[in-house]
Amino acid sequence: MDADAFENAFALLLDGRGGARSLTLEETRSWRASDGMLWVHLPPDLPDLPRVLEAVFRLPPSVREPLLADTGRVRIEVLNEDELVLLLLHPDTAPTDAASARQLRAWMTADRCVTVAPSGQHAIASVRDQLAHGLTGLLGVNLGGIPGAQWRGSFLLLVLVLIALAAAEWRALRRRELV
């Protein structure tokens, strides 16, 4: 199962130096924490998304259910000492079918992150593009850019960056009166 077979789905293995390489979804099945940090992004309209989350990523129901749920509010669930589910929604989004287009859902551990959101969201595209070209500056350092350093909170930082980018996108759209 190749990520390219699913429009807007991708899997990235962070290299610990601020960059990343693409993986097929099939390669993610054999991923181990020792391989590096893994970020998988899936669009919410992916055919058979519940089965993909269960069969490919072996996520339990306690993780799958929030990743598949529509939400009208920010929701953070700590599942155990090293797992977090985060559901975000732009604050001015009306509770309609269009609301799902502005949601960002993420499940994170110290080594792995699965996000479910429309890939057209600027935050997703921006972080993916920056990883493809190599992150620099403080963000690159915190994502493992210091040789020999291990910073296990990288995915929390990645999601915080996604949140900041999404908020910046929302503010920019609001200034142009598009929201």
Contacts in CASP RR format, 6 or more apart in sequence:
PFRMAT RR
TARGET T0000
AUTHOR 0000-0000-0000
METHOD contacts of the structure
MODEL  1
MDADAFENAFALLLDGRGGARSLTLEETRSWRASDGMLWVHLPPDLPDLP
RVLEAVFRLPPSVREPLLADTGRVRIEVLNEDELVLLLLHPDTAPTDAAS
ARQLRAWMTADRCVTVAPSGQHAIASVRDQLAHGLTGLLGVNLGGIPGAQ
WRGSFLLLVLVLIALAAAEWRALRRRELV
1 24 0 8 1.000
1 25 0 8 1.000
1 26 0 8 1.000
1 56 0 8 1.000
2 24 0 8 1.000
2 25 0 8 1.000
2 26 0 8 1.000
3 9 0 8 1.000
3 10 0 8 1.000
3 11 0 8 1.000
3 22 0 8 1.000
3 23 0 8 1.000
3 24 0 8 1.000
3 25 0 8 1.000
4 24 0 8 1.000
5 25 0 8 1.000
6 25 0 8 1.000
6 42 0 8 1.000
6 43 0 8 1.000
6 46 0 8 1.000
6 47 0 8 1.000
7 43 0 8 1.000
8 41 0 8 1.000
8 43 0 8 1.000
8 118 0 8 1.000
8 119 0 8 1.000
8 120 0 8 1.000
9 25 0 8 1.000
9 40 0 8 1.000
9 41 0 8 1.000
9 42 0 8 1.000
9 43 0 8 1.000
9 46 0 8 1.000
9 119 0 8 1.000
10 22 0 8 1.000
10 40 0 8 1.000
10 41 0 8 1.000
10 119 0 8 1.000
10 128 0 8 1.000
11 22 0 8 1.000
11 23 0 8 1.000
11 24 0 8 1.000
11 25 0 8 1.000
11 27 0 8 1.000
11 28 0 8 1.000
11 38 0 8 1.000
11 39 0 8 1.000
11 40 0 8 1.000
11 41 0 8 1.000
12 20 0 8 1.000
12 21 0 8 1.000
12 22 0 8 1.000
12 23 0 8 1.000
12 38 0 8 1.000
12 39 0 8 1.000
12 40 0 8 1.000
12 128 0 8 1.000
12 131 0 8 1.000
13 20 0 8 1.000
13 21 0 8 1.000
13 22 0 8 1.000
13 23 0 8 1.000
13 31 0 8 1.000
13 35 0 8 1.000
13 36 0 8 1.000
13 37 0 8 1.000
13 38 0 8 1.000
14 20 0 8 1.000
14 36 0 8 1.000
14 37 0 8 1.000
14 38 0 8 1.000
14 39 0 8 1.000
14 131 0 8 1.000
14 143 0 8 1.000
14 144 0 8 1.000
14 154 0 8 1.000
15 21 0 8 1.000
15 36 0 8 1.000
16 36 0 8 1.000
16 37 0 8 1.000
16 143 0 8 1.000
16 144 0 8 1.000
16 145 0 8 1.000
17 134 0 8 1.000
17 144 0 8 1.000
17 145 0 8 1.000
17 147 0 8 1.000
18 131 0 8 1.000
18 134 0 8 1.000
18 135 0 8 1.000
18 136 0 8 1.000
18 140 0 8 1.000
18 143 0 8 1.000
18 144 0 8 1.000
18 145 0 8 1.000
19 131 0 8 1.000
19 132 0 8 1.000
19 134 0 8 1.000
19 135 0 8 1.000
19 143 0 8 1.000
20 39 0 8 1.000
20 131 0 8 1.000
20 132 0 8 1.000
20 134 0 8 1.000
23 31 0 8 1.000
23 38 0 8 1.000
25 40 0 8 1.000
25 52 0 8 1.000
25 56 0 8 1.000
28 38 0 8 1.000
28 40 0 8 1.000
28 56 0 8 1.000
28 57 0 8 1.000
29 56 0 8 1.000
31 38 0 8 1.000
31 112 0 8 1.000
33 110 0 8 1.000
33 111 0 8 1.000
33 112 0 8 1.000
36 111 0 8 1.000
37 111 0 8 1.000
37 112 0 8 1.000
37 113 0 8 1.000
37 154 0 8 1.000
37 155 0 8 1.000
38 111 0 8 1.000
38 112 0 8 1.000
38 113 0 8 1.000
39 112 0 8 1.000
39 113 0 8 1.000
39 114 0 8 1.000
39 115 0 8 1.000
39 131 0 8 1.000
39 155 0 8 1.000
39 158 0 8 1.000
40 57 0 8 1.000
40 112 0 8 1.000
40 113 0 8 1.000
40 114 0 8 1.000
40 115 0 8 1.000
41 114 0 8 1.000
41 115 0 8 1.000
41 116 0 8 1.000
41 117 0 8 1.000
41 119 0 8 1.000
41 124 0 8 1.000
41 128 0 8 1.000
42 49 0 8 1.000
42 52 0 8 1.000
42 53 0 8 1.000
42 114 0 8 1.000
42 115 0 8 1.000
42 116 0 8 1.000
43 116 0 8 1.000
43 117 0 8 1.000
43 118 0 8 1.000
43 119 0 8 1.000
44 100 0 8 1.000
44 103 0 8 1.000
44 105 0 8 1.000
44 116 0 8 1.000
44 117 0 8 1.000
44 118 0 8 1.000
45 118 0 8 1.000
46 52 0 8 1.000
49 68 0 8 1.000
49 116 0 8 1.000
50 64 0 8 1.000
50 68 0 8 1.000
53 59 0 8 1.000
53 63 0 8 1.000
53 64 0 8 1.000
53 67 0 8 1.000
53 68 0 8 1.000
53 114 0 8 1.000
54 64 0 8 1.000
57 114 0 8 1.000
59 67 0 8 1.000
59 107 0 8 1.000
59 114 0 8 1.000
62 79 0 8 1.000
63 79 0 8 1.000
63 83 0 8 1.000
63 85 0 8 1.000
63 107 0 8 1.000
66 75 0 8 1.000
66 77 0 8 1.000
66 85 0 8 1.000
66 87 0 8 1.000
66 105 0 8 1.000
66 107 0 8 1.000
67 85 0 8 1.000
67 105 0 8 1.000
67 107 0 8 1.000
67 114 0 8 1.000
67 116 0 8 1.000
68 116 0 8 1.000
69 87 0 8 1.000
69 105 0 8 1.000
70 99 0 8 1.000
70 100 0 8 1.000
70 103 0 8 1.000
71 87 0 8 1.000
71 89 0 8 1.000
71 103 0 8 1.000
71 105 0 8 1.000
72 89 0 8 1.000
72 93 0 8 1.000
72 95 0 8 1.000
72 99 0 8 1.000
73 87 0 8 1.000
73 89 0 8 1.000
74 87 0 8 1.000
74 88 0 8 1.000
74 89 0 8 1.000
75 85 0 8 1.000
75 86 0 8 1.000
75 87 0 8 1.000
76 84 0 8 1.000
76 85 0 8 1.000
76 86 0 8 1.000
76 87 0 8 1.000
77 84 0 8 1.000
77 85 0 8 1.000
78 84 0 8 1.000
79 85 0 8 1.000
82 109 0 8 1.000
82 110 0 8 1.000
83 107 0 8 1.000
83 108 0 8 1.000
83 109 0 8 1.000
84 106 0 8 1.000
84 107 0 8 1.000
84 108 0 8 1.000
84 109 0 8 1.000
84 156 0 8 1.000
85 105 0 8 1.000
85 106 0 8 1.000
85 107 0 8 1.000
85 108 0 8 1.000
86 104 0 8 1.000
86 105 0 8 1.000
86 106 0 8 1.000
86 107 0 8 1.000
86 108 0 8 1.000
86 159 0 8 1.000
87 103 0 8 1.000
87 104 0 8 1.000
87 105 0 8 1.000
87 106 0 8 1.000
88 103 0 8 1.000
88 104 0 8 1.000
88 105 0 8 1.000
88 163 0 8 1.000
88 166 0 8 1.000
89 99 0 8 1.000
89 102 0 8 1.000
89 103 0 8 1.000
89 104 0 8 1.000
90 102 0 8 1.000
90 166 0 8 1.000
90 170 0 8 1.000
90 179 0 8 1.000
91 170 0 8 1.000
92 170 0 8 1.000
92 174 0 8 1.000
92 179 0 8 1.000
93 99 0 8 1.000
93 102 0 8 1.000
101 118 0 8 1.000
102 121 0 8 1.000
103 117 0 8 1.000
104 115 0 8 1.000
104 116 0 8 1.000
104 117 0 8 1.000
104 121 0 8 1.000
104 123 0 8 1.000
104 124 0 8 1.000
104 162 0 8 1.000
104 163 0 8 1.000
104 166 0 8 1.000
105 115 0 8 1.000
105 116 0 8 1.000
105 117 0 8 1.000
106 113 0 8 1.000
106 114 0 8 1.000
106 115 0 8 1.000
106 116 0 8 1.000
106 159 0 8 1.000
106 162 0 8 1.000
107 113 0 8 1.000
107 114 0 8 1.000
108 155 0 8 1.000
108 156 0 8 1.000
108 159 0 8 1.000
109 155 0 8 1.000
110 152 0 8 1.000
110 153 0 8 1.000
110 154 0 8 1.000
110 155 0 8 1.000
111 152 0 8 1.000
111 155 0 8 1.000
112 155 0 8 1.000
113 155 0 8 1.000
113 158 0 8 1.000
113 159 0 8 1.000
115 124 0 8 1.000
115 159 0 8 1.000
115 162 0 8 1.000
117 124 0 8 1.000
118 124 0 8 1.000
119 125 0 8 1.000
121 166 0 8 1.000
121 169 0 8 1.000
122 165 0 8 1.000
122 166 0 8 1.000
122 169 0 8 1.000
123 161 0 8 1.000
123 162 0 8 1.000
123 163 0 8 1.000
123 165 0 8 1.000
123 166 0 8 1.000
123 169 0 8 1.000
124 162 0 8 1.000
126 165 0 8 1.000
127 158 0 8 1.000
127 161 0 8 1.000
127 162 0 8 1.000
127 165 0 8 1.000
130 139 0 8 1.000
134 140 0 8 1.000
135 143 0 8 1.000
139 157 0 8 1.000
139 161 0 8 1.000
142 151 0 8 1.000
142 154 0 8 1.000
142 157 0 8 1.000
143 151 0 8 1.000
143 154 0 8 1.000
143 157 0 8 1.000
143 158 0 8 1.000
144 150 0 8 1.000
144 151 0 8 1.000
144 154 0 8 1.000
170 179 0 8 1.000
173 179 0 8 1.000
END
